[in-house]
Amino acid sequence: MKKGSLLLFLFLASVIQAFPCDVCKRNQPKLLQDISHGTGPQADSEYFILAGAVLVVLFTLMYSLKFLLKPGEKSPQHIKNTILTPVHKHE
């Protein structure tokens, strides 16, 4: 019970820190006001960098879920079969 309470407290403390303070919220552009701390992007080119990073993360997430749920490997020589097939003991 203590461990669960501690983990819940740490989670809630981290979530509360994620909300921007009033000064940071005022300094953010309209698009990012309730999302992050700091001053936000300083130049318009930084929005393209941010959008590129978001696309890379979404692309990676999509393909990691795709290959996790349906890997598609059917070859009996695939390395995953060394783990998935049981080892037969020699009697």
C-alpha positions as CSV (number, residue, x, y, z in Angstrom):
1,M,0.0,0.0,0.0
2,K,2.8,2.4,0.8
3,K,4.5,1.8,-2.5
4,G,1.3,2.4,-4.4
5,S,0.6,5.6,-2.5
6,L,4.2,6.9,-3.1
7,L,3.9,6.1,-6.8
8,L,0.5,7.9,-7.0
9,F,2.0,10.9,-5.2
10,L,5.0,11.1,-7.5
11,F,2.8,10.8,-10.6
12,L,0.5,13.6,-9.4
13,A,3.4,15.8,-8.5
14,S,4.9,15.4,-12.0
15,V,1.6,16.1,-13.7
16,I,1.1,19.3,-11.6
17,Q,4.6,20.5,-12.7
18,A,3.6,20.0,-16.4
19,F,1.2,22.9,-16.3
20,P,2.8,26.3,-17.1
21,C,3.0,29.0,-14.5
22,D,1.4,32.4,-15.2
23,V,4.6,34.1,-16.4
24,C,5.4,31.3,-18.9
25,K,1.8,31.2,-20.0
26,R,1.9,34.9,-20.8
27,N,5.1,34.6,-22.7
28,Q,4.0,31.7,-24.9
29,P,2.4,32.2,-28.3
30,K,-1.3,31.4,-28.5
31,L,-0.8,28.0,-30.1
32,L,1.4,26.7,-27.2
33,Q,0.0,28.7,-24.2
34,D,-1.2,25.8,-22.1
35,I,1.3,23.2,-23.3
36,S,4.8,24.1,-22.1
37,H,7.0,26.3,-19.9
38,G,9.5,28.9,-21.3
39,T,9.2,31.4,-24.1
40,G,8.4,29.0,-26.9
41,P,9.8,29.2,-30.4
42,Q,11.8,32.3,-31.1
43,A,11.5,32.2,-34.9
44,D,9.1,30.9,-37.4
45,S,11.6,28.2,-38.6
46,E,11.4,26.6,-35.1
47,Y,7.7,25.7,-35.8
48,F,8.9,23.7,-38.8
49,I,11.4,21.9,-36.6
50,L,8.8,21.2,-34.0
51,A,6.3,19.9,-36.6
52,G,9.1,17.7,-38.1
53,A,9.8,16.3,-34.6
54,V,6.1,15.6,-34.1
55,L,5.9,13.8,-37.4
56,V,8.9,11.6,-36.6
57,V,7.5,10.7,-33.3
58,L,4.1,9.8,-34.8
59,F,5.7,7.8,-37.6
60,T,7.8,5.9,-35.1
61,L,4.9,5.2,-32.9
62,M,2.7,4.0,-35.8
63,Y,5.3,1.6,-37.1
64,S,6.3,0.3,-33.6
65,L,2.7,-0.5,-32.9
66,K,2.2,-2.1,-36.3
67,F,5.2,-4.4,-36.0
68,L,4.5,-5.2,-32.4
69,L,0.9,-6.2,-33.1
70,K,1.5,-8.0,-36.4
71,P,5.2,-8.7,-37.0
72,G,4.5,-10.8,-40.2
73,E,7.5,-13.1,-39.8
74,K,6.6,-16.6,-40.8
75,S,10.0,-18.2,-41.6
76,P,10.8,-21.1,-39.3
77,Q,14.5,-20.0,-39.3
78,H,13.6,-16.5,-37.9
79,I,15.5,-15.7,-34.7
80,K,12.2,-15.2,-32.7
81,N,11.6,-19.0,-33.0
82,T,14.7,-19.7,-30.9
83,I,12.8,-18.1,-28.0
84,L,9.3,-19.1,-28.8
85,T,9.8,-22.8,-29.4
86,P,10.3,-25.0,-26.3
87,V,13.7,-26.7,-25.9
88,H,13.5,-30.5,-26.0
89,K,15.5,-32.4,-23.5
90,H,17.5,-35.3,-24.7
91,E,16.7,-38.4,-22.7
